[in-house]
Amino acid sequence: MAPAGPPYDVYEQTGKDMDRARAATSIMVEEVRNYLYNSAEEWTKRCKILEVLEKDPVFDKSQREFMSRTERYTRGMALTNRVYELEEQHGWTQRDTSMAIAALDEQLPIGLHNIAFQPVFNLQGSPELVSKYGALVASRGILGCYLQTELGHGTNVGRLETTATYIPSTREFEIHSPTVTSSKWWIGALGKTATHGVVQAKLILGGKDYGPHLFFVQLRSLQDHTPLPGIVIGDIGPKSGGGFGPTDNGFAKFNRVRIPKEQMLSRFAQVTDEGEYRQPPHAKLSYGGMLYIRANMVTGGGWLMAKAATVAIRYGTVRRQGELGPDGFEKQIVSYPSTYYRLLPILSHAYVFIQLGKQLTKAFDTMASRLANGDTSLLAEMHSTTSGLKVLVSSTGVQDVEIARRSMGGHGYSAFAGLGRLYNDYLPSVTYEGDNFVLDQQVVRAALKALKTFLSSGAKPDASKLSPSLYYLRLLVPSSSPAKPEFAPSAEEWLGGPSIAVLLLEWRAALVVQELARNVKDLDASVFQRVSKAVTEAFVARQVGDMIDGLKGKLSSGKTGETLTKLFTLYLLTTVEAGLVDLLSFGVLRSNGSGDVSRPLRLAIRKSCEDILPEAIGLTDAFGFSDWELDSALGVYNGKVYEALWNRAQAEPLNQTEVPEAYGRAIKPILQRGQIQAAARLAGKAKL
């Protein structure tokens, strides 16, 4: 006898569960939304832009999953063209248009123009060059890309092979790819879109190599878009998992291409007409463009995690499986500790990185304005900070999207769930703009240098002069540092405020850096990753502590502020949990003889999750994603996920005919062959 089905309509219950969860939210969703978007005015502006996009058939997403690579590129360019048509029609500002492009949920070639090409050109081009081409760049009268990575080298910029040789007699640079491995590779928007590029190449003066510098090079004709003589350009092909489908990542090989001397980006480093080199005030000024991209990756990573959390938490709220509750219904998946322990930390990561990204962007703008006036005092700090945060945010984001997808069970593997696409598009973030394992080494080198400078600054080093990313080093000066904790705090103490978690994470950073300095001639295999993570997490922890303190003046609702405090605290507690090996190894946490020293911490995490869980739908609603933006059958606002998934499946091209084309070509011959063979076997048995 078959088991009885559930005592409710599963199809209808999903909507009821979502309504119930939304009604149970006690936070002021609108207030949190304004906090995330900086103001009610910004949110209203965004809504108006989204309304325009959602109504326009050009931005329809229903067929996206069924498109070929070429079709996705073509669609991507159509989206881009339409956005700028709308910009002109509606009088959008540059910020409005950026908001519209971000909402499209596509990796578009124009992003490389806006984020990688234009800022570098404006920041590092000479006033004369910017005056000549700046208007064209700003209005997209030319389309640009940033050509750094080569077939044989990427993150190690110093080993790039492309050359730019100065020829004094003609006052030109000759751009050349001397080997196959010197071909530019992976360059976004280069394959079929860009007309111009900023090329990173070794500057050669009188046979001497002066290292990588930047050059403004025209790549294609502005009349018919064909590559210029001496330049071989193409697309490198499909990416893993179909990621970055609309982006034409390309290759380029230069065969002694001449450009005028004025097209060297020479705001800082310069070459005289006679071929003499004038050194920039700082050796790494050309890294400004990369730092800008890394700074923006923090905010972008936060919003990516927000999408993953929204989809997975909404689906977990309406999906019922397993044990029966007191109402006779199967329990909601999100109510299981194994689920909420995975999903709520992702929610906390999203909130933290969105806020942190805003702060970092402001810091970059400050550095850039000083840099324009020749002040390089903030460059080293920004380089170290953005390197560490790029590693932390991209690694966390890749991990979080996959955790969220897996929490949704089998349906999470469907393209209609939406997270597979997010994952494949975000996956390369751990390698582009600096391979994470290489950036770890840069963070560690900066930490060691800072430690040496700090401790050698006198009998009593001045901790007040430490930058925010190095503030943890104050703990290594006994007279100015708090006492190192000797026991694990109780669960109540862990939840009593951010100070304990922040201090422990700073102790962890200080001690691992100190230990590294003592053993710098005999390193273990994972030291760069461990130290880089500890240092970066200490910096973020202090910023999170400041975020918690800053909530008091930004939110009118006590319950809303309390919930966000708990969410930020959850970030800190789970970060401490992930760093327990270091904390226990250095004796920062010590057992008082009563058992597992980490148990109170894990109980505090459970309590935080239990307190946040009833507010989870409200906290995800505050991100403000529309169903069009999420494009996820499992993350629909009304919770009717099975209805949405069923409807999406009906659009599958294979379902447009009852009998597929493959029937006549393959299925029918297979069946006929099998039937003939079976009949022959039966006939043989009959003879026996």
C-alpha positions as CSV (number, residue, x, y, z in Angstrom):
1,M,0.0,0.0,0.0
2,A,1.4,3.4,-1.0
3,P,2.2,5.9,1.8
4,A,-0.3,8.7,2.2
5,G,0.6,12.0,0.7
6,P,1.1,15.2,2.7
7,P,-2.0,16.6,4.4
8,Y,-1.8,19.8,2.4
9,D,-1.4,21.0,-1.2
10,V,2.3,21.3,-1.7
11,Y,1.8,23.4,-4.8
12,E,-0.3,26.0,-2.9
13,Q,1.5,25.8,0.4
14,T,4.6,27.5,-0.9
15,G,2.9,30.8,-1.4
16,K,1.3,30.5,2.1
17,D,4.6,29.8,3.7
18,M,6.2,32.8,2.1
19,D,3.3,35.1,3.1
20,R,3.6,33.8,6.7
21,A,7.4,34.3,6.8
22,R,7.1,37.8,5.4
23,A,4.3,38.7,7.9
24,A,6.5,37.5,10.8
25,T,9.3,39.9,9.9
26,S,9.6,42.5,12.6
27,I,12.3,44.7,11.1
28,M,11.5,47.7,9.1
29,V,12.5,46.4,5.6
30,E,12.3,49.8,4.0
31,E,14.7,51.3,6.6
32,V,17.2,48.5,6.0
33,R,16.8,48.9,2.2
34,N,17.6,52.6,2.5
35,Y,20.6,51.7,4.7
36,L,21.9,49.4,1.9
37,Y,21.3,51.9,-0.9
38,N,22.4,55.0,1.2
39,S,19.0,56.7,1.0
40,A,15.4,56.5,0.1
41,E,16.1,58.7,-2.8
42,E,18.6,56.3,-4.3
43,W,16.2,53.4,-3.9
44,T,13.4,55.3,-5.6
45,K,15.7,56.3,-8.4
46,R,16.7,52.6,-8.8
47,C,13.1,51.5,-8.9
48,K,12.3,53.9,-11.7
49,I,15.2,52.7,-13.8
50,L,14.2,49.0,-13.2
51,E,10.7,49.8,-14.2
52,V,11.9,51.1,-17.6
53,L,14.2,48.0,-18.1
54,E,11.6,45.4,-17.1
55,K,9.0,46.8,-19.5
56,D,11.4,46.8,-22.5
57,P,11.3,43.6,-24.6
58,V,15.0,44.0,-25.4
59,F,15.8,43.0,-21.8
60,D,13.6,39.9,-21.8
61,K,15.5,37.0,-20.1
62,S,13.2,34.1,-20.9
63,Q,15.3,32.7,-23.7
64,R,18.7,33.3,-22.2
65,E,19.4,29.8,-21.0
66,F,18.7,28.4,-24.4
67,M,21.1,30.6,-26.4
68,S,24.4,29.7,-28.1
69,R,27.6,31.6,-27.2
70,T,27.3,33.7,-30.4
71,E,23.7,34.5,-29.6
72,R,24.6,35.6,-26.1
73,Y,27.3,37.9,-27.3
74,T,25.0,39.4,-29.9
75,R,22.2,39.8,-27.3
76,G,24.7,41.4,-24.9
77,M,25.7,44.1,-27.4
78,A,22.0,44.7,-28.1
79,L,21.4,45.2,-24.4
80,T,24.3,47.6,-24.2
81,N,23.1,49.6,-27.2
82,R,19.6,49.8,-25.8
83,V,20.8,51.0,-22.4
84,Y,22.6,53.9,-23.9
85,E,19.6,54.7,-26.1
86,L,17.5,54.9,-22.9
87,E,20.2,57.0,-21.2
88,E,19.7,59.6,-24.0
89,Q,15.9,59.3,-24.0
90,H,15.4,59.6,-20.2
91,G,18.3,61.9,-19.4
92,W,20.0,59.4,-17.1
93,T,23.2,60.4,-15.4
94,Q,26.3,58.3,-15.7
95,R,25.5,56.9,-12.2
96,D,21.9,56.0,-13.4
97,T,23.3,54.2,-16.4
98,S,25.8,52.3,-14.3
99,M,22.9,51.3,-12.1
100,A,20.9,50.1,-15.1
101,I,23.9,48.0,-16.5
102,A,24.4,46.4,-13.1
103,A,20.8,45.4,-13.0
104,L,21.0,43.6,-16.3
105,D,22.7,40.5,-14.6
106,E,25.0,40.0,-17.6
107,Q,28.8,40.1,-18.0
108,L,28.9,42.7,-20.8
109,P,31.9,43.8,-22.8
110,I,31.1,47.5,-22.0
111,G,32.0,46.7,-18.4
112,L,35.6,46.5,-19.4
113,H,35.4,49.9,-21.1
114,N,33.8,51.5,-18.0
115,I,35.8,49.8,-15.3
116,A,39.2,48.9,-16.7
117,F,39.8,51.2,-19.7
118,Q,38.3,54.6,-19.0
119,P,39.5,55.1,-15.4
120,V,43.0,54.1,-16.3
121,F,43.0,56.3,-19.4
122,N,41.8,59.3,-17.4
123,L,44.0,58.7,-14.4
124,Q,47.3,58.0,-16.2
125,G,47.0,59.7,-19.6
126,S,48.7,63.0,-20.1
127,P,46.5,66.1,-20.0
128,E,47.1,66.5,-23.8
129,L,46.0,62.9,-24.5
130,V,42.9,63.1,-22.3
131,S,42.0,66.4,-23.9
132,K,42.2,64.8,-27.4
133,Y,40.4,61.5,-26.7
134,G,38.6,62.0,-23.4
135,A,35.3,63.1,-24.9
136,L,35.3,60.1,-27.3
137,V,36.1,57.8,-24.4
138,A,33.4,59.2,-22.2
139,S,30.7,59.1,-24.9
140,R,31.8,55.7,-26.2
141,G,32.7,57.1,-29.6
142,I,35.5,54.7,-29.2
143,L,35.2,51.4,-27.2
144,G,38.2,50.3,-25.1
145,C,39.7,47.4,-23.3
146,Y,42.7,46.9,-21.0
147,L,45.4,44.6,-22.5
148,Q,47.6,43.3,-19.7
149,T,47.4,39.5,-19.4
150,E,49.4,37.4,-22.0
151,L,49.2,33.8,-23.1
152,G,52.3,33.1,-21.0
153,H,52.0,35.5,-18.0
154,G,49.2,37.2,-16.1
155,T,49.6,38.3,-12.5
156,N,53.3,38.6,-12.7
157,V,53.3,41.9,-14.6
158,G,57.0,42.3,-14.5
159,R,57.4,39.2,-16.7
160,L,55.2,40.4,-19.5
161,E,56.8,40.0,-23.0
162,T,55.1,42.6,-25.2
163,T,57.5,45.4,-26.0
164,A,57.1,49.1,-26.7
165,T,60.4,50.3,-28.2
166,Y,61.0,54.0,-28.6
167,I,62.3,55.2,-32.0
168,P,63.7,58.8,-31.5
169,S,64.0,59.5,-35.3
170,T,60.3,59.3,-35.8
171,R,59.1,60.0,-32.2
172,E,57.1,56.8,-32.2
173,F,56.7,53.6,-30.1
174,E,56.8,50.2,-31.8
175,I,54.4,47.8,-30.1
176,H,55.5,44.2,-30.8
177,S,54.7,40.7,-29.7
178,P,58.0,38.9,-30.0
179,T,56.8,35.4,-29.2
180,V,53.6,33.4,-29.3
181,T,53.4,33.5,-25.4
182,S,53.6,37.4,-25.6
183,S,50.2,37.4,-27.3
184,K,47.6,39.3,-25.2
185,W,45.1,36.8,-23.9
186,W,41.9,36.8,-21.9
187,I,41.3,40.5,-22.6
188,G,37.6,41.3,-22.1
189,A,36.0,43.1,-25.0
190,L,39.0,42.6,-27.2
191,G,37.7,39.7,-29.2
192,K,35.1,41.5,-31.3
193,T,34.1,44.8,-29.6
194,A,36.9,47.2,-28.7
195,T,38.3,49.8,-31.1
196,H,41.1,50.9,-28.8
197,G,43.0,49.6,-25.9
198,V,45.4,50.5,-23.1
199,V,48.3,48.1,-23.7
200,Q,50.7,47.1,-20.9
201,A,54.1,46.6,-22.5
202,K,57.8,46.7,-21.5
203,L,59.3,50.1,-22.3
204,I,62.5,49.7,-24.3
205,L,64.8,52.8,-24.5
206,G,68.1,52.4,-26.3
207,G,68.0,48.6,-25.8
208,K,67.3,48.9,-22.0
209,D,64.2,47.4,-20.4
210,Y,62.4,49.9,-18.1
211,G,59.6,47.5,-17.2
212,P,55.9,47.6,-17.9
213,H,54.2,50.8,-18.9
214,L,50.9,51.7,-20.5
215,F,50.2,52.7,-24.1
216,F,47.0,53.9,-25.9
217,V,46.7,51.9,-29.1
218,Q,44.0,51.9,-31.8
219,L,43.0,48.3,-32.6
220,R,40.3,48.5,-35.2
221,S,39.1,50.8,-38.0
222,L,36.4,53.3,-37.0
223,Q,35.0,53.0,-40.5
224,D,34.4,49.3,-40.9
225,H,35.7,47.8,-37.5
226,T,38.4,45.6,-39.2
227,P,41.6,45.1,-37.3
228,L,44.4,47.6,-38.2
229,P,47.4,46.4,-40.1
230,G,49.9,44.5,-38.0
231,I,47.4,43.4,-35.5
232,V,45.8,39.9,-35.3
233,I,42.8,39.8,-33.1
234,G,40.2,37.2,-32.2
235,D,38.1,35.6,-29.4
236,I,39.7,33.0,-27.2
237,G,36.6,30.7,-27.2
238,P,34.0,29.6,-24.6
239,K,34.8,29.7,-20.9
240,S,34.3,27.1,-18.3
241,G,30.7,26.3,-17.6
242,G,29.5,28.8,-20.1
243,G,30.5,31.7,-17.8
244,F,30.9,35.2,-19.2
245,G,29.0,34.1,-22.3
246,P,28.3,37.7,-23.6
247,T,31.9,38.8,-23.1
248,D,34.3,38.5,-26.0
249,N,37.5,37.7,-24.1
250,G,40.1,38.0,-26.8
251,F,43.7,37.7,-28.0
252,A,45.9,40.1,-29.9
253,K,49.3,39.8,-31.5
254,F,51.2,42.9,-32.6
255,N,53.7,42.9,-35.4
256,R,55.7,46.1,-35.0
257,V,52.8,48.4,-34.8
258,R,53.8,52.1,-34.7
259,I,52.0,54.6,-32.5
260,P,52.8,58.3,-31.8
261,K,55.0,59.1,-28.8
262,E,52.1,61.1,-27.3
263,Q,50.1,57.8,-26.9
264,M,52.2,56.6,-24.0
265,L,50.1,57.2,-20.8
266,S,52.6,59.7,-19.4
267,R,50.9,61.6,-16.6
268,F,53.6,60.1,-14.3
269,A,56.4,58.2,-16.1
270,Q,57.6,60.0,-19.2
271,V,60.0,59.7,-22.1
272,T,61.6,62.8,-23.7
273,D,61.8,63.3,-27.4
274,E,65.4,62.2,-27.3
275,G,64.5,58.9,-25.6
276,E,65.5,59.7,-22.0
277,Y,63.4,58.2,-19.2
278,R,61.8,60.4,-16.5
279,Q,60.9,58.2,-13.5
280,P,57.5,58.4,-11.9
281,P,57.3,59.5,-8.2
282,H,56.3,55.9,-7.2
283,A,57.3,52.6,-8.9
284,K,53.8,51.2,-8.8
285,L,51.8,54.1,-10.1
286,S,50.7,52.1,-13.1
287,Y,48.8,49.7,-10.8
288,G,46.1,52.4,-10.2
289,G,43.7,50.8,-12.7
290,M,44.0,47.4,-11.1
291,L,43.4,48.9,-7.6
292,Y,40.3,50.6,-8.9
293,I,38.9,47.3,-10.2
294,R,39.8,45.5,-7.0
295,A,38.1,48.2,-4.8
296,N,34.9,47.8,-6.8
297,M,35.1,44.0,-6.6
298,V,34.3,44.2,-2.8
299,T,30.9,45.8,-3.4
300,G,30.2,43.6,-6.4
301,G,31.0,40.5,-4.4
302,G,28.7,41.6,-1.6
303,W,25.7,42.0,-4.0
304,L,26.5,38.7,-5.6
305,M,26.3,37.0,-2.2
306,A,23.1,38.9,-1.6
307,K,21.5,37.3,-4.7
308,A,22.7,33.8,-3.6
309,A,21.4,34.3,-0.1
310,T,18.0,35.6,-1.3
311,V,17.4,32.7,-3.7
312,A,18.5,30.0,-1.3
313,I,16.7,31.4,1.8
314,R,13.5,32.0,-0.1
315,Y,13.5,28.4,-1.4
316,G,14.5,27.0,1.9
317,T,11.6,28.8,3.5
318,V,9.0,27.3,1.2
319,R,10.5,23.9,0.6
320,R,9.3,21.3,3.0
321,Q,11.1,17.9,3.4
322,G,11.8,15.3,6.0
323,E,10.5,15.4,9.6
324,L,6.9,16.2,10.4
325,G,6.2,19.2,12.6
326,P,3.5,19.6,15.2
327,D,1.1,20.7,12.4
328,G,1.6,17.4,10.5
329,F,3.4,19.2,7.8
330,E,7.0,18.4,6.8
331,K,9.4,20.9,8.3
332,Q,10.7,23.8,6.3
333,I,14.2,23.2,5.1
334,V,15.5,26.5,6.4
335,S,14.4,25.5,9.9
336,Y,17.0,22.7,10.1
337,P,20.3,23.7,11.7
338,S,22.3,22.1,8.9
339,T,20.6,24.6,6.5
340,Y,20.5,27.8,8.4
341,Y,24.0,27.3,9.6
342,R,25.1,27.4,6.0
343,L,22.8,30.2,4.7
344,L,22.7,32.8,7.4
345,P,26.5,33.4,7.4
346,I,26.2,34.1,3.6
347,L,23.6,36.7,4.4
348,S,26.0,38.2,6.9
349,H,28.8,38.2,4.3
350,A,26.6,40.1,1.9
351,Y,25.7,42.9,4.3
352,V,29.3,43.3,5.5
353,F,30.9,43.4,2.1
354,I,28.3,45.7,0.6
355,Q,29.0,48.2,3.4
356,L,32.8,47.6,3.3
357,G,32.8,48.1,-0.4
358,K,31.3,51.6,-0.1
359,Q,34.0,52.6,2.4
360,L,36.7,51.2,0.2
361,T,35.5,53.1,-2.9
362,K,35.6,56.3,-1.0
363,A,39.1,55.5,0.2
364,F,40.1,54.9,-3.4
365,D,38.6,58.2,-4.6
366,T,40.7,59.9,-1.9
367,M,43.8,58.2,-3.0
368,A,43.2,58.9,-6.6
369,S,42.7,62.6,-6.0
370,R,45.9,62.8,-4.1
371,L,47.7,60.7,-6.7
372,A,46.6,63.3,-9.4
373,N,48.6,65.8,-7.4
374,G,51.7,63.6,-7.1
375,D,50.9,62.5,-3.5
376,T,51.6,58.7,-3.3
377,S,51.3,58.4,0.5
378,L,48.2,56.3,0.4
379,L,49.2,54.0,-2.5
380,A,51.0,51.3,-0.6
381,E,48.2,51.0,2.0
382,M,45.5,50.8,-0.8
383,H,47.5,48.2,-2.7
384,S,47.9,46.0,0.4
385,T,44.3,46.5,1.5
386,T,42.7,45.9,-1.9
387,S,44.9,42.8,-2.5
388,G,43.8,41.2,0.7
389,L,40.2,42.1,0.3
390,K,40.1,40.9,-3.3
391,V,41.3,37.5,-2.1
392,L,38.9,37.3,0.8
393,V,35.8,38.5,-1.1
394,S,36.3,36.5,-4.3
395,S,37.2,33.3,-2.4
396,T,34.2,33.8,0.0
397,G,31.9,34.6,-2.9
398,V,32.7,31.5,-5.0
399,Q,32.3,29.4,-1.9
400,D,29.1,31.0,-0.8
401,V,27.3,30.7,-4.2
402,E,28.1,27.0,-4.3
403,I,27.0,26.5,-0.7
404,A,23.7,28.2,-1.4
405,R,23.2,26.2,-4.6
406,R,23.8,22.9,-2.8
407,S,21.4,23.8,0.0
408,M,18.6,23.7,-2.5
409,G,19.1,20.0,-3.3
410,G,18.5,18.6,-6.7
411,H,16.6,21.6,-8.1
412,G,19.6,23.8,-7.3
413,Y,21.4,22.2,-10.3
414,S,18.7,23.4,-12.7
415,A,19.7,26.4,-14.7
416,F,16.3,27.9,-13.8
417,A,17.5,28.1,-10.2
418,G,19.8,30.9,-11.3
419,L,22.8,30.2,-9.0
420,G,24.7,28.0,-11.5
421,R,24.9,31.0,-13.8
422,L,26.0,33.2,-11.0
423,Y,28.7,30.7,-10.0
424,N,30.1,30.3,-13.5
425,D,30.2,34.1,-14.0
426,Y,31.9,34.7,-10.6
427,L,34.3,31.7,-10.6
428,P,37.1,33.5,-12.5
429,S,37.2,36.3,-10.0
430,V,39.7,34.3,-7.9
431,T,42.2,34.5,-10.8
432,Y,41.5,37.7,-12.7
433,E,42.9,41.0,-11.5
434,G,45.6,39.1,-9.7
435,D,45.7,35.4,-8.8
436,N,44.6,35.0,-5.2
437,F,47.6,32.8,-4.2
438,V,50.0,35.4,-5.7
439,L,48.1,38.3,-4.0
440,D,48.4,36.5,-0.7
441,Q,52.2,36.8,-1.0
442,Q,51.9,40.6,-1.6
443,V,49.8,41.0,1.5
444,V,52.3,39.0,3.6
445,R,55.3,41.0,2.3
446,A,53.5,44.2,3.2
447,A,52.8,42.9,6.7
448,L,56.4,41.8,7.3
449,K,57.7,45.1,6.1
450,A,55.3,47.0,8.3
451,L,56.2,44.8,11.3
452,K,59.9,45.5,10.8
453,T,59.3,49.3,10.4
454,F,57.0,49.5,13.4
455,L,59.2,47.6,15.9
456,S,62.3,49.4,14.7
457,S,60.8,52.9,15.2
458,G,62.1,53.2,18.7
459,A,62.0,51.8,22.2
460,K,58.3,52.5,22.4
461,P,56.7,52.3,18.9
462,D,53.8,54.7,18.3
463,A,50.7,52.7,17.6
464,S,48.7,55.8,16.8
465,K,50.6,56.0,13.5
466,L,49.5,52.6,12.3
467,S,47.2,52.5,9.3
468,P,43.8,50.8,9.6
469,S,45.0,47.6,7.9
470,L,48.0,47.4,10.3
471,Y,46.3,48.4,13.5
472,Y,46.6,44.8,14.9
473,L,50.4,45.3,15.2
474,R,49.8,47.5,18.3
475,L,49.2,44.3,20.2
476,L,52.9,43.4,19.9
477,V,53.9,46.3,22.1
478,P,53.2,45.1,25.7
479,S,52.8,48.5,27.2
480,S,50.1,49.6,24.8
481,S,48.2,46.4,24.1
482,P,45.3,44.8,25.9
483,A,46.0,41.6,27.8
484,K,45.9,38.5,25.7
485,P,42.8,36.4,26.6
486,E,43.6,33.2,28.5
487,F,40.2,31.4,28.4
488,A,37.3,31.0,26.0
489,P,34.5,33.4,26.7
490,S,31.1,32.1,27.6
491,A,28.3,32.0,25.0
492,E,26.8,35.1,26.7
493,E,30.1,36.9,26.5
494,W,30.5,36.1,22.8
495,L,27.1,37.6,22.2
496,G,27.7,40.6,24.5
497,G,29.2,42.8,21.8
498,P,31.8,42.8,19.0
499,S,34.9,43.7,21.1
500,I,35.9,40.2,22.1
501,A,35.7,38.7,18.6
502,V,37.5,41.8,17.1
503,L,40.3,41.6,19.6
504,L,40.8,37.9,19.1
505,L,41.0,38.2,15.4
506,E,43.5,41.0,15.8
507,W,45.6,38.9,18.2
508,R,45.5,36.1,15.6
509,A,46.8,38.4,12.9
510,A,49.5,39.9,15.2
511,L,50.8,36.5,16.3
512,V,50.8,34.8,12.9
513,V,52.8,37.7,11.4
514,Q,55.2,37.7,14.4
515,E,55.6,33.9,14.0
516,L,56.3,34.3,10.3
517,A,58.9,36.9,10.9
518,R,60.7,34.5,13.3
519,N,60.7,31.7,10.8
520,V,61.0,33.6,7.5
521,K,63.9,31.5,6.4
522,D,62.1,28.2,6.9
523,L,58.5,28.7,5.7
524,D,55.8,26.1,5.7
525,A,53.7,25.4,2.6
526,S,50.5,27.2,3.5
527,V,51.9,30.2,5.4
528,F,51.1,32.9,2.8
529,Q,47.5,31.9,2.6
530,R,47.1,31.6,6.4
531,V,48.8,34.9,7.2
532,S,47.1,36.8,4.4
533,K,43.7,35.7,5.6
534,A,44.4,36.4,9.2
535,V,45.6,39.9,8.4
536,T,42.7,40.8,6.1
537,E,40.1,39.3,8.5
538,A,41.5,41.4,11.4
539,F,41.1,44.5,9.3
540,V,37.5,43.6,8.3
541,A,36.7,42.7,11.9
542,R,37.5,46.2,13.1
543,Q,35.5,47.7,10.3
544,V,32.5,45.5,11.2
545,G,32.9,46.7,14.8
546,D,32.7,50.2,13.5
547,M,29.6,49.3,11.4
548,I,27.9,48.0,14.6
549,D,28.7,51.2,16.4
550,G,27.5,53.3,13.5
551,L,24.1,51.7,13.4
552,K,22.8,53.8,16.3
553,G,22.7,57.0,14.3
554,K,21.4,55.5,11.0
555,L,18.3,53.5,12.1
556,S,15.2,54.7,13.9
557,S,13.9,51.3,14.7
558,G,15.4,49.6,17.8
559,K,14.4,46.1,16.5
560,T,15.9,46.7,13.1
561,G,19.2,47.9,14.6
562,E,19.3,45.0,17.0
563,T,18.8,42.5,14.1
564,L,21.6,44.1,12.0
565,T,23.8,44.0,15.0
566,K,23.2,40.3,15.4
567,L,23.8,39.8,11.7
568,F,27.2,41.6,11.9
569,T,28.0,39.7,15.0
570,L,27.3,36.5,13.3
571,Y,29.9,37.5,10.7
572,L,32.5,38.0,13.4
573,L,31.6,34.8,15.3
574,T,31.8,32.6,12.2
575,T,35.1,34.2,11.2
576,V,36.5,33.4,14.7
577,E,35.2,29.8,14.3
578,A,37.0,29.5,10.9
579,G,40.2,30.8,12.6
580,L,40.1,28.4,15.6
581,V,43.2,26.5,14.5
582,D,45.4,29.6,14.8
583,L,43.7,30.8,18.0
584,L,44.2,27.5,19.7
585,S,47.7,27.0,18.3
586,F,48.9,30.2,19.8
587,G,47.1,29.7,23.1
588,V,44.9,32.7,22.6
589,L,42.0,30.5,23.6
590,R,42.7,28.1,26.4
591,S,40.6,25.4,28.0
592,N,39.7,26.0,31.6
593,G,39.4,22.2,32.1
594,S,35.7,22.0,31.4
595,G,35.8,20.4,27.9
596,D,35.7,21.8,24.4
597,V,37.0,25.3,24.5
598,S,35.1,26.2,21.3
599,R,31.7,24.9,22.4
600,P,30.5,28.3,23.9
601,L,31.4,30.0,20.6
602,R,29.4,27.4,18.6
603,L,26.5,27.8,21.0
604,A,26.7,31.6,20.5
605,I,26.6,31.0,16.7
606,R,23.5,28.8,17.0
607,K,21.8,31.4,19.2
608,S,22.6,34.1,16.7
609,C,21.2,32.1,13.8
610,E,18.0,31.3,15.8
611,D,17.5,35.0,16.5
612,I,18.1,36.0,12.9
613,L,16.1,33.3,11.2
614,P,12.7,34.8,11.7
615,E,14.0,38.0,10.1
616,A,15.7,36.3,7.2
617,I,13.0,36.9,4.6
618,G,12.8,40.6,5.6
619,L,16.6,40.9,5.4
620,T,16.7,39.4,1.9
621,D,13.7,41.5,0.8
622,A,15.7,44.6,1.9
623,F,18.2,43.9,-1.0
624,G,15.3,44.9,-3.2
625,F,15.8,42.4,-6.0
626,S,12.9,42.0,-8.4
627,D,12.0,38.6,-9.9
628,W,13.3,39.9,-13.2
629,E,16.7,40.7,-11.7
630,L,17.1,37.4,-9.9
631,D,15.8,35.4,-12.9
632,S,15.3,32.4,-10.6
633,A,12.4,30.1,-10.5
634,L,13.4,29.1,-6.9
635,G,13.8,32.6,-5.7
636,V,10.5,34.2,-6.8
637,Y,9.1,36.8,-4.4
638,N,5.7,35.2,-4.0
639,G,7.3,31.8,-3.0
640,K,5.4,29.8,-5.6
641,V,8.6,28.0,-6.7
642,Y,7.1,24.8,-8.1
643,E,4.7,26.8,-10.3
644,A,7.6,28.9,-11.6
645,L,9.8,25.9,-12.2
646,W,7.1,24.1,-14.1
647,N,6.4,27.1,-16.3
648,R,10.1,27.7,-17.1
649,A,10.5,24.0,-18.2
650,Q,7.7,24.4,-20.7
651,A,9.8,27.0,-22.6
652,E,12.5,24.4,-23.2
653,P,13.0,24.2,-27.0
654,L,13.0,20.4,-26.8
655,N,9.4,20.6,-25.5
656,Q,8.1,22.6,-28.5
657,T,7.5,19.3,-30.4
658,E,6.2,16.0,-29.1
659,V,8.7,14.0,-31.2
660,P,12.2,15.4,-31.4
661,E,14.2,15.7,-34.5
662,A,16.6,13.2,-33.1
663,Y,13.9,10.5,-33.3
664,G,14.2,10.0,-37.1
665,R,18.0,10.4,-37.1
666,A,19.0,8.3,-34.1
667,I,16.2,7.2,-31.7
668,K,14.2,5.3,-34.3
669,P,17.3,3.4,-35.8
670,I,18.4,2.5,-32.2
671,L,14.9,1.1,-31.4
672,Q,14.6,-0.7,-34.7
673,R,18.0,-2.2,-34.4
674,G,17.3,-3.4,-30.8
675,Q,13.9,-4.8,-31.8
676,I,15.5,-6.8,-34.7
677,Q,18.2,-8.1,-32.4
678,A,15.7,-9.1,-29.8
679,A,13.5,-10.9,-32.3
680,A,16.6,-12.7,-33.6
681,R,17.5,-13.9,-30.1
682,L,13.9,-15.1,-29.5
683,A,13.9,-16.9,-32.8
684,G,17.2,-18.6,-31.9
685,K,15.8,-19.7,-28.5
686,A,12.7,-21.1,-30.2
687,K,14.8,-23.3,-32.4
688,L,16.6,-24.7,-29.4
